Amino acid sequence: LAVTAAALVAAGPRDAPDPPRGGPARGHPAPADGAGQTDGRRGADEVRTVIAPVRIADAATVRLLRPGDRVDVIAAEDPATGGQARVVAHGARVAKVPEPVDDGAGGGALVALSVPRSTAAGLAGASATARLAVTLW
């Protein structure tokens, strides 16, 4: 997952040159005018968003997605061990749908989602123990 995230950052759009030394670190922009906030407020209640690469179990579902779409991400744990399905991200914005890579293993497909930092941590944890699915808004 970490390698995929690094690859997405490295291959991402480069609309502006890298900031000069002493500026904000690349990949962690400082919100200048409220950008990155999800609740419309400024100040201490600011919620910063990050791009989280997520592997969805059903690759065909990912092909339906387009940047800007809103999705709920559902983690489905193995019912044989008492696991249940739960929503781990609600209303996540699709940032990018990378070209599919046919690895022959049937390991789903990757999608990059724009989510609050705390949600990204929950997605990473859920992907380690459950199969992830999305529902489109």
Order of alpha helices (4+ residues) and beta strands (2+ residues): alpha-beta-alpha-beta-beta-beta-alpha-beta
